[in-house]
Amino acid sequence: MTNSTPGGRAAAIAYGGGYLAIWAAAVAYLYAHKADWTFPLISLGVFGVLLSGLAWGLTRKARPGAIEVRRPGLELGAVLAYLAVYAVVFLGWGMGALREAVPAGQGQELAVLAVKLAVHVVGPALLLAALGARLWPLAGGAAAAKGFWPTLIVLGAILLGLLSVVSPSLKQIAALHPPLQDLVWAAPLAFVWLALEAGLCEEFLFRAVLQTRLSAVLRSEVGAVVIGALVFALCHAPGLYLRGSPDVDGYSTDLVQVVAFTIATLSPIALLFGLIWARTRNLLLVVLLHACVDVLPQIPDTLRVWAGLH
């Protein structure tokens, strides 16, 4: 990850310092309002520092291809406008309305997947195409690219191991007493499902589309990673505030507290994926790693919905 301006290093330090100041202010707000401020420390330490540092080393041989952005200012403005509507209308209202309209079960899961792909992938792709942007480079990178397998295997194993310890997923799976033959197909199905529903959707929109435009406008990969991570976190605030409930982590009737929570907890994870995208420009890699973060919590739901276990 490099910067294309002569003062790139100074700019990188400024962006990094600015991010830490914003993150620290968010944590301080959570602490002052007696909300959970310890997990943000873990999130920054693990995702923002340790795993990002490891990702930097693992991708040292990567050769990211250049992505041309023909009209940076116009394209970034259009993408940010799209994200504003997306955050309020889709995450804040649309998802809840969809789940209420379609009965819970396999039909609802398929409907949610289809709508998410339309909103996160098809919509932004059509927007950029209308502005004359080339879409194919955004899907660049493949399993044969340098650094792909070491990064996927090492980081994927760490993410799966970490989630198996800190999340209740394994206990939830065990409580369902699934037959081995169900686990054999349910675990891969959950991974593929999450690779599409979470990985492809969020990584295409926030890394391939948004971060690439930020990099072109700012002429700083570090700035693009940092600001992209903050935008990613902020986009999740309306959904948590409007659709959340007291049993959901980070929910509050205080909108500022919800924003502080999303910045403090989600932006360090986005830093990790933003760094990997900047270093590799490999959409497949970030999609699969994103699925590694979410797959364990998905397996119990997969067993309930598709295998009928309760």
QUIDA-V334398 format. One record per residue. N is the residue number from 1. PHI is phi as a letter, one per 20 degrees, with the letter a starting at -180 (* if undefined). OMEGA is omega in radians with two decimals (none if undefined). Layout:
n/phi/omega
N/PHI/OMEGA
N/PHI/OMEGA
This chain:
n/phi/omega
1/*/-3.08
2/c/3.09
3/d/-3.02
4/e/3.14
5/d/3.14
6/g/3.13
7/e/-3.05
8/g/-3.11
9/f/3.11
10/f/3.12
11/f/3.13
12/f/3.11
13/f/3.13
14/f/3.12
15/f/3.13
16/f/3.11
17/f/3.11
18/f/3.11
19/f/-3.13
20/f/3.12
21/f/3.13
22/f/3.13
23/f/-3.14
24/f/3.10
25/f/3.11
26/f/3.13
27/f/3.12
28/f/3.11
29/f/3.10
30/f/3.14
31/f/-3.11
32/f/-3.13
33/d/3.05
34/l/3.02
35/e/-3.13
36/f/3.12
37/d/-3.11
38/e/3.14
39/f/3.06
40/g/3.09
41/f/3.12
42/f/-3.12
43/g/-3.14
44/f/-3.10
45/f/-3.07
46/e/-3.05
47/e/-3.04
48/f/-3.08
49/d/-3.01
50/f/-3.09
51/f/3.08
52/f/3.08
53/f/3.10
54/f/3.12
55/f/3.10
56/g/3.14
57/f/-3.10
58/f/-3.09
59/e/-3.05
60/f/3.14
61/e/-3.13
62/f/3.12
63/c/-3.07
64/f/3.11
65/f/3.13
66/f/3.08
67/d/-3.10
68/f/3.02
69/d/-2.96
70/f/-3.14
71/c/-2.98
72/g/-3.08
73/f/-3.12
74/f/-3.11
75/f/3.12
76/f/3.11
77/g/3.13
78/f/-3.14
79/f/3.12
80/f/3.08
81/f/3.10
82/f/-3.13
83/f/3.11
84/f/3.10
85/f/3.13
86/g/-3.08
87/f/-3.06
88/e/-3.03
89/f/-3.06
90/f/-3.11
91/f/-3.09
92/f/-3.07
93/c/-2.98
94/f/-3.11
95/f/3.11
96/f/3.13
97/f/3.14
98/f/-3.12
99/f/3.08
100/f/-3.09
101/f/-3.09
102/d/-3.13
103/g/3.13
104/g/-3.13
105/p/-3.07
106/f/3.13
107/f/3.12
108/f/-3.14
109/f/3.12
110/f/3.13
111/f/3.13
112/f/3.13
113/f/-3.12
114/f/-3.12
115/f/3.12
116/f/3.11
117/f/3.12
118/f/-3.06
119/f/-3.03
120/e/-3.03
121/d/-3.05
122/f/-3.12
123/g/3.11
124/f/3.13
125/f/3.11
126/f/3.11
127/f/-3.13
128/f/3.12
129/f/3.12
130/f/3.12
131/e/3.09
132/n/-3.13
133/f/3.06
134/e/-3.06
135/e/-3.02
136/g/3.14
137/g/3.14
138/f/3.13
139/e/-3.09
140/f/-3.12
141/n/-3.12
142/b/-3.12
143/f/-3.14
144/e/-3.10
145/f/3.13
146/f/3.11
147/n/-3.07
148/f/-3.02
149/f/3.08
150/g/-3.13
151/f/-3.12
152/f/-3.06
153/f/-3.07
154/f/-3.12
155/f/3.11
156/f/3.13
157/f/3.14
158/f/-3.13
159/f/3.11
160/f/3.11
161/f/3.14
162/f/-3.13
163/f/3.12
164/f/-3.14
165/e/-3.00
166/e/3.14
167/d/3.12
168/e/-2.99
169/g/-3.10
170/f/3.10
171/f/3.12
172/f/3.10
173/f/-3.13
174/f/-3.12
175/f/3.11
176/e/-3.12
177/l/-3.07
178/f/3.00
179/f/-3.10
180/g/-3.10
181/f/3.07
182/f/3.12
183/f/-3.09
184/f/3.13
185/d/-3.08
186/f/-3.12
187/f/3.07
188/f/3.12
189/f/3.12
190/f/-3.12
191/f/3.14
192/f/3.14
193/g/-3.13
194/f/3.08
195/f/3.11
196/e/-3.00
197/f/-3.13
198/d/-3.05
199/f/-3.10
200/f/-3.09
201/f/-3.03
202/f/-3.11
203/f/3.09
204/f/-3.06
205/f/-2.99
206/e/-3.14
207/e/-3.05
208/f/-3.09
209/e/-3.04
210/f/-3.03
211/f/3.11
212/f/3.10
213/f/3.08
214/f/3.14
215/f/-3.13
216/f/-3.12
217/f/-3.07
218/f/-3.03
219/l/3.13
220/b/3.09
221/f/3.13
222/f/3.11
223/f/3.13
224/f/3.12
225/f/-3.07
226/f/-3.10
227/f/3.08
228/f/3.12
229/f/3.13
230/f/3.10
231/f/3.09
232/g/-3.13
233/f/-3.09
234/f/-3.14
235/f/-3.14
236/e/-3.08
237/f/-3.13
238/g/3.14
239/f/3.14
240/f/-3.10
241/f/-3.04
242/e/-3.06
243/d/-3.09
244/f/3.11
245/b/-3.06
246/g/-3.13
247/e/3.14
248/d/-3.14
249/g/3.06
250/n/-3.12
251/f/3.08
252/a/3.01
253/f/3.08
254/e/-3.09
255/f/-3.14
256/f/3.12
257/f/3.09
258/f/3.11
259/f/3.11
260/f/3.14
261/f/-3.10
262/f/3.12
263/f/-3.04
264/f/-3.04
265/d/-3.03
266/e/-3.07
267/f/3.08
268/f/3.08
269/f/3.11
270/f/3.06
271/g/-3.14
272/f/-3.11
273/f/3.08
274/f/3.10
275/f/-3.12
276/f/3.10
277/f/-3.13
278/f/-3.07
279/e/-3.02
280/c/-2.99
281/l/-3.08
282/d/-3.09
283/f/3.14
284/g/-3.11
285/f/-3.11
286/f/3.09
287/f/-3.11
288/f/3.11
289/f/3.08
290/f/3.11
291/f/3.11
292/f/3.14
293/f/-2.96
294/d/-2.92
295/f/-3.10
296/f/3.08
297/f/-3.12
298/e/-3.04
299/g/3.10
300/g/3.11
301/f/3.10
302/f/3.12
303/f/-3.14
304/f/-3.01
305/f/-2.98
306/d/3.10
307/d/3.09
308/m/3.13
309/e/3.14
310/b/none
